[in-house]
Amino acid sequence: MSSIEALQELDLSKNEARIYETLVDLGEIGVAEIAQESGVNRRNVYDIMDRLQEKGLVFEIKRANESHFKAVHPSKLREILKEKEQKLEDVIPDLEYLYRENPHDNEVYIYQGIEGWKNYLQDILRVEKDLYTIGGKGAWTDDKLQPFLDHFTQQVDKKNIEIQILFDAEVKEEKRDILEKIDSKHRFLPSDASTPSSVDIFGDYVVIFSGLEEGKIDEDTSFTVIKNPEIATSFRTWFRFVWASAEEK
């Protein structure tokens, strides 16, 4: 992620981010140079400087012929982030109350891409129930998820969530490094039972994946999440039946 993109995540517009980065790089400069170096039209610079001053990210220096501007130290960004986090923490209890008050016994929704995978793994941590996988491919060991996966595995240990995976035979035969990345009880399906799909079961949830490859995540991958206690119980029953007869090594 570029610095411009990161600044936009803090609710700066693209032009605000470009100007702030320019000031951090060049120090104290005037409006004409800000426009030239940032690529922002000079007519827009004055309004943007007002907004950046309101956010506490730049300050004005009066010179004889014109105003100059200088960026506040980038540590100010951490302060802004902490303020946003605190505001979020303040409203989460009310939002959680509203969520609990509305029935959510049966739901179907779709996650997609890397952020979808993160949401799905976060669901597992939130529910705090054991995870069962049929047709596992170790897709979430993809390097694109590695920073979040480290956090996930730590939390799994902390919350005592047990993971049992029925891997496709290809993982055993071709991708054994996946087994070293996932701390789980695992067994293997026979080679004639391998499919492009996979099913995860935890708590009242069943998650159905399709088009997966061993150890890989595609940004376009989408998967269906079903929340239904009866369906989840049924899938767990089928899992245990297959687990009992699956190959261990």
VENRANOR-V78616 format. One record per residue. N is the residue number from 1. RES is the residue in one letter. PSI is psi in whole degrees, -180 to 180 (none if undefined). Layout:
# VENRANOR-V78616
N;RES;PSI
N;RES;PSI
This chain:
# VENRANOR-V78616
1;M;132
2;S;165
3;S;-35
4;I;-46
5;E;-40
6;A;-41
7;L;-35
8;Q;-30
9;E;-20
10;L;19
11;D;21
12;L;143
13;S;167
14;K;-42
15;N;-37
16;E;-43
17;A;-41
18;R;-42
19;I;-42
20;Y;-44
21;E;-40
22;T;-44
23;L;-37
24;V;-39
25;D;-42
26;L;-13
27;G;-148
28;E;121
29;I;166
30;G;176
31;V;-41
32;A;-43
33;E;-35
34;I;-47
35;A;-44
36;Q;-46
37;E;-31
38;S;-20
39;G;12
40;V;135
41;N;134
42;R;-34
43;R;-25
44;N;-15
45;V;-41
46;Y;-46
47;D;-40
48;I;-39
49;M;-38
50;D;-44
51;R;-40
52;L;-34
53;Q;-40
54;E;-33
55;K;-3
56;G;23
57;L;-17
58;V;162
59;F;156
60;E;142
61;I;119
62;K;122
63;R;174
64;A;-46
65;N;-21
66;E;166
67;S;137
68;H;162
69;F;151
70;K;145
71;A;141
72;V;152
73;H;138
74;P;-18
75;S;-19
76;K;-29
77;L;-37
78;R;-39
79;E;-42
80;I;-43
81;L;-43
82;K;-38
83;E;-41
84;K;-41
85;E;-40
86;Q;-41
87;K;-39
88;L;-44
89;E;-34
90;D;-32
91;V;-17
92;I;-44
93;P;-41
94;D;-41
95;L;-40
96;E;-38
97;Y;-46
98;L;-39
99;Y;-43
100;R;-32
101;E;-21
102;N;138
103;P;133
104;H;35
105;D;-35
106;N;117
107;E;153
108;V;127
109;Y;171
110;I;133
111;Y;156
112;Q;145
113;G;-170
114;I;-45
115;E;-33
116;G;-42
117;W;-41
118;K;-42
119;N;-42
120;Y;-47
121;L;-35
122;Q;-35
123;D;-42
124;I;-44
125;L;-37
126;R;-42
127;V;-33
128;E;42
129;K;156
130;D;149
131;L;133
132;Y;133
133;T;134
134;I;125
135;G;35
136;G;141
137;K;0
138;G;28
139;A;-32
140;W;8
141;T;2
142;D;139
143;D;-26
144;K;-21
145;L;2
146;Q;-49
147;P;-42
148;F;-34
149;L;-37
150;D;-46
151;H;-43
152;F;-48
153;T;-35
154;Q;-43
155;Q;-35
156;V;-45
157;D;-44
158;K;-38
159;K;2
160;N;42
161;I;122
162;E;138
163;I;126
164;Q;126
165;I;128
166;L;97
167;F;153
168;D;153
169;A;-29
170;E;-30
171;V;-43
172;K;-40
173;E;-32
174;E;-21
175;K;49
176;R;-19
177;D;-25
178;I;-37
179;L;-28
180;E;-21
181;K;-18
182;I;117
183;D;95
184;S;162
185;K;134
186;H;152
187;R;-180
188;F;138
189;L;155
190;P;156
191;S;-30
192;D;2
193;A;4
194;S;139
195;T;170
196;P;2
197;S;168
198;S;152
199;V;132
200;D;143
201;I;128
202;F;133
203;G;-128
204;D;14
205;Y;142
206;V;127
207;V;124
208;I;121
209;F;152
210;S;157
211;G;31
212;L;154
213;E;157
214;E;123
215;G;17
216;K;146
217;I;130
218;D;133
219;E;-26
220;D;-4
221;T;132
222;S;152
223;F;150
224;T;130
225;V;125
226;I;125
227;K;108
228;N;113
229;P;-42
230;E;-43
231;I;-43
232;A;-42
233;T;-40
234;S;-46
235;F;-37
236;R;-39
237;T;-45
238;W;-39
239;F;-48
240;R;-35
241;F;-47
242;V;-40
243;W;-41
244;A;-27
245;S;3
246;A;156
247;E;137
248;E;-29
249;K;none
